[in-house]
């Protein structure tokens, strides 16, 4: 994060994906939205969301977890119209609209 323009999210993405180092969870818009939909956090601030998530997950899963939520948020659990009817985890989701 000492580089200009590099914040916690970018640092976590680069360290996790390029170097295999789980130093934190990259909280983008998808991770933020889905973490709240799954009731994993009540926070809105990315740093507070990250704090809640790292307390819930084993360190070795941090990068993978963020990637899974990002992918799920792009393809299925969309911001304006989640596709709960075809969601593979709808039965586990407290926010599912089924």
N, C-alpha and C positions, 0 to 999 in steps of 0.2 A: 504494500500500500504506500510505500515511499515514493513510487513513481507518480508523476502528475496524471490525474484523471483516473487512477486506479483506487477503487473503493473496496469495501468488504466483499461485495458480490463478485466482482471481477477477480479479485485475489483468490477467492474460494474456487471459482470456476477453473482458473489456470492451475492452481496447486493441485486440485482434485483430478482434473482430466489430463493435464499434461505431465504431471509429476507423481500422480498416485498418492498424494498427501492429503488426508482428510483433516484440514485445519478448521473447517467450519462448513456451514450449509449455505449455498448460494440461494438467497431469497429473491427471486424475481417475481413478476406479477402473478405467474401461475402458482408458484409455491405459496405465495402470500394468500391468494384466493382459496386454493384447495386446503391449505392448512386450517383455514377458518371454516370451510364447509365440512371438513372432517372433524371439527371441534378439537383440533390438536393445539389450538391457541385461541385466545380472545383478542390478542394484540393486533394492531394495524401497522406499527412501526417495524420495518424489516429486521433491525437489530434485535428487537424484543422477540420477534417471531423466531429468529435463529436461536436465541437463548432458550426458548421453550422447546424447540425441536431437538436441539443437541442434548437436552435433558431426557428426552424420550427415546432416542435412538442410539444404538451402539455406534461408536466412532467409525468403524469399518464400513458402515452403510450410509454415511452422510452424503457423499458425492452421488452414489447410485440413487438414493432416495430423492434428491433434488432433480435428477435427470428423469426419473419415473414420473414425478409430479408435473414437471414441465411438459413432458410428452402427453400425459393424460389430460392436462389442461388445454393443450393445443388441439388434440384430436377428439376428445369425448366430453370432458367436463368444462365446456366453454363458458365464458363469462356471462353472456346474455341468454344463452339457451343451452343448458347442459343436456346432453343426450342420455338421460338416465335409463331409458328403455333398453339401450344397447350397452350400458356400462357393465363391465365385468365385475365391478366391486359395489354395485348398487345395493346389494343385500347387506353390505357392511356399512354403508354410508348413512349417517343420521340426517343428511340433507337431501337424500334421493327423492325425486319427484315422481314416484311410481304409484 
